């Protein structure tokens, strides 16, 4: 059944028949329950490697997504040119746009750049790229793939778009209350990001490539900058303008940046410059 994955695939048809709230709970609960014994074992074997205990959960979630959809193509991630090209376009636009924003703020004197060694620049750049691709792969497959499609089945497209974007933003606040209170200004930016990434899938012929690339590009750029401690905000303007806590999404400029990215991509889509199937041109 389901490509010969064996007994693990047997409950999936029954799970798919459940109402969405129960479906969501079971979909997330099953890999978490499978992960908990690995956490206990990892804590015992690697007491100083606690930060790596999320890796098995990441692998379990990807495996579960694969089983549920009989492959990632069910969510719009495949080997077609629109998907592969969308990833490349998204990476370039994502990281390029972020550095354009930081460069503009630097030119206005709102932040300063610290000199870094070339070796560190390359090393952290590659690590940031790998982190960005890993984070974006899991989050896009779940939020713009599984969650969007499952909500659409029960509630329709409009509710699925807004609901998946709201849950995407909310998922970033699964942390202690003091941290939630300190970072809540990020919520509007995260929700707007979710809406933009849904629209990116529409622009990309319902493929996941462009949204995955954009998401990876943003994570890549921020990880690169933060790990190098590359910039320092000068304090010449309020933090609500540049981003509370140094996070661009928690500031007005970050929201304008997302709006500008939307307008730019919409313009590319209107003139047919985004990757598309050649036979459809």
Buried (B, 14 or more C-beta within 10 A) or exposed (E): EBEEBEEEBEEBEEEEEEEBEEBBEEBBEBBEEBBEEBBEEBEEEEEEEEEEBEEBBBBBBBBBBBBBBBBBBBBBBBEBEBBBBBBEBBBEBBBEBBBBBBEEBBEEEBBEEEEEEEEEEEEBBEBBBEBBBBBBBBBBBBBBBBBBBBBBEEEEEEEBBBBBBBBBBEBBBEEEEEEEEBBEBBBBBBBBBBBBBBBBBEBBBEBBBBBBBBBBBBBBBBBBBBBBEBBEBBEEBEBEBBBBEBBBBBBBBBBEBBEEBBEEBEEBBEEEEBBBEEEEE
